[in-house]
Amino acid sequence: MTFRIRSDLDSLPVYVPGKTFPGALKLASNEVTHGPLPAVAEAIAQAAAGVNRYPDNAAVALTEELAKSLGVTPAEVQVGCGSVTLCQNLITVTSGPGDEVLFGWRSFETYPLATRIAGATPVQVALTGDAVYDLDAMAAAITERTRLVFVCNPNNPTGTVVSAQTLRRFLERVPDDLLVVLDEAYYEYMRLSPGHAYDALELRREFPNLVVLRTFSKAYGLAGLRVGYAIGHPRVLDASRSTAIPLSVTAAAEEAALASLDAEDELFARVAVLTERRDRLAARLREAGWPVPAAQGNFVWLPAGERTAEVAAGFDAAGLIVRPFAGDGVRISVGEEEAVDRVVEVAASVAP
Ligand SMILES: *Cc1c(COP(=O)(O)O)cnc(C)c1O
């Protein structure tokens, strides 16, 4: 049978569900291993009682709460059904056939996928030898056709962060009508030295073409509820909002996000435990012979290159589900404490 399906989408990867098996430790999706805090579970249960009603399409309560805590106006915040859909909205409002969307590579898989769904052309600029976004090379790759730039910081899957100085220099070089999206999905896990640290919200005041993306999926532990947000210029976000799937942020997601903002102290205490574990895991992997780049997310990166499939198979056999990226490396989420020794043991047995 043939159907009238867009042929330019034929080569999109077909979604393959993540595998799992009993007793396996899931370290493949950068999820938080803790379940929701009691107050958050309670907020979700209360929202469940109202699912006969549509949610508030504008997520006003959450938008206002975020605006207050970020020190911006509500018009400068867009709440979305996960920051993945905000990436899509921003591509939709800027880019179509013939336009280019620029980002580093290897990076977040949504960028090329959503770009191609929009009919636009992904332009991928290789990371530096240290697996960091190469912003100088990206600035040089901007053309007449470039409509959107993604900077993933920390970069998924390598975990690295660009320095404050390079980021500023890049923003100074980019034309001021070209949108730059700084994807900070792992913002809460960054532990940067003062010279390296930057403040995205401050940069945004100076560079109005900067849009910052954050999410409740990672540090806030709400991956299953789908809620993230963008901080940007009202004109950009008005356009972006108009392309969002209507009513896609559920009341449960909104209420859980609000309860999570209230519980930030507890959640950030978990983040602190995790970043300490991450640093320890990365150090031990380096001792075991792996050149693990600076890890600033809730995961570590084994640059296994051509050996990626073999290395991932070693983890699989040990009951550890990790995320291989063919030809580049293996991303391992920092999970429970028990996982640390097991990850190091397998990694050492397949070290370069
Ligand atoms: C996990 C992740 C997101 C967030 O996705 P949600 O849709 O909010 O769950 C965004 N960007 C990157 C780079 C990520 O790794």
The ligand as an SDF file (V2000), in Angstrom:
LIG
                    3D

 15 15  0  0  0  0  0  0  0  0999 V2000
   15.3980   16.3440   28.8880 C   0  0  0  0  0  0  0  0  0  0  0  0
   15.6910   17.4850   28.0040 C   0  0  0  0  0  0  0  0  0  0  0  0
   14.7430   18.4500   27.7320 C   0  0  0  0  0  0  0  0  0  0  0  0
   13.4420   18.4780   28.4420 C   0  0  0  0  0  0  0  0  0  0  0  0
   12.4950   17.7470   27.8990 O   0  0  0  0  0  0  0  0  0  0  0  0
   11.0100   17.8610   28.4410 P   0  0  0  0  0  0  0  0  0  0  0  0
   10.2590   17.8750   27.1740 O   0  0  0  0  0  0  0  0  0  0  0  0
   10.8590   19.1070   29.2310 O   0  0  0  0  0  0  0  0  0  0  0  0
   10.8410   16.6210   29.2490 O   0  0  0  0  0  0  0  0  0  0  0  0
   15.0630   19.5260   26.9420 C   0  0  0  0  0  0  0  0  0  0  0  0
   16.2920   19.6400   26.4340 N   0  0  0  0  0  0  0  0  0  0  0  0
   17.2370   18.7390   26.6810 C   0  0  0  0  0  0  0  0  0  0  0  0
   18.5870   18.9530   26.1400 C   0  0  0  0  0  0  0  0  0  0  0  0
   16.9690   17.6260   27.4570 C   0  0  0  0  0  0  0  0  0  0  0  0
   17.9200   16.7290   27.6880 O   0  0  0  0  0  0  0  0  0  0  0  0
  1  2  1  0
  2  3  1  0
  2 14  2  0
  3  4  1  0
  3 10  2  0
  4  5  1  0
  5  6  1  0
  6  7  2  0
  6  8  1  0
  6  9  1  0
 10 11  1  0
 11 12  2  0
 12 13  1  0
 12 14  1  0
 14 15  1  0
M  END
$$$$
